[in-house]
Amino acid sequence: MAIQAILFDLDDTLLWDDRSVKEAFQATCAAAAERYEGLDPALLEEAVRREARALYESYETFPFTKQIGINPFEGLWARFSQGEQEEFRKLEKLAPGYRKASWARGLKALGVDDEELGFQLGERFGAERRARPIVYEETFEVLNDLKGKVQLLLLTNGSPDLQREKLDGVPELAGYFDHIVISGSFGQGKPAASIFHHAMELLGISPDQGLMVGDKLTTDILGANGVGMKSVWINRHGVSRSDEIVPATEIVSLRQIRGLAGL
């Protein structure tokens, strides 16, 4: 059956989130190195990432963030000001302390005991990340090709306020989509079948009329496969995979989608 709709993931599919986060870490760690001579920015980034992940997983909110699909590094700059679930209110209260503690612990792991600098770096990281809404070079070219030919739906995991903030950082992006579904607003994240069924109901399509495009095997591809929708794994960096989760198609550029959709 002909493809009637294409579902796109957001982070590292349309937006280059990994690069935005990496550059924000580099800028923030460089600022710390200016304060303390001999502090290695690369080692600080590694330490903060490690400490942030451990701290994030220690909170009672971790099962919820895992279900919704909010990673530790998003937690380092999210405000969690939206979302109806009680867990978002808990996250909103935890976030400032989490930012400070992640950076302070990272510093301490390298022999620098400076809580105030930890606070300053925690706030700076958020500002640096917000200043970097990076889009892949082919994103708008492909969306322009597809707009009006098939329905387009954005299916993204994350906190409602943070995903909206990412979209606001690239104002022209949201207008391409007929629907935007954010896991934190829906209550379940990819790969849950429920969020895919919700998306299909919005589009008025059956699974064989849709195409899911995303970069994560464990969410985008697994979820699409689970509901019988054709999955397209965008693997820009040549990541190897096992046969545990197998996409219908693997691509290296969004420009390949046009042919897959029969357009």
Secondary structure, DSSP 8 states (H G I E B T S, - for coil): ----EEEE--BTTTB-HHHHHHHHHHHHHHHHHHHSTT--HHHHHHHHHHHHHHHHHHSTTHHHHHHHT--HHHHTT------SSHHHHHHHHHHHHHHHHHHHHHHHHTT---HHHHHHHHHHHHHHHHT---B-TTHHHHHHHHBTTBEEEEEE-S-HHHHHHHHHHSTTSGGG-SEEEEHHHHS--TT-HHHHHHHHHHHT--GGGEEEEES-IIIIIHHHHHTT-EEEEE-TT-----SSS--SEEESSGGGHHHHTT-
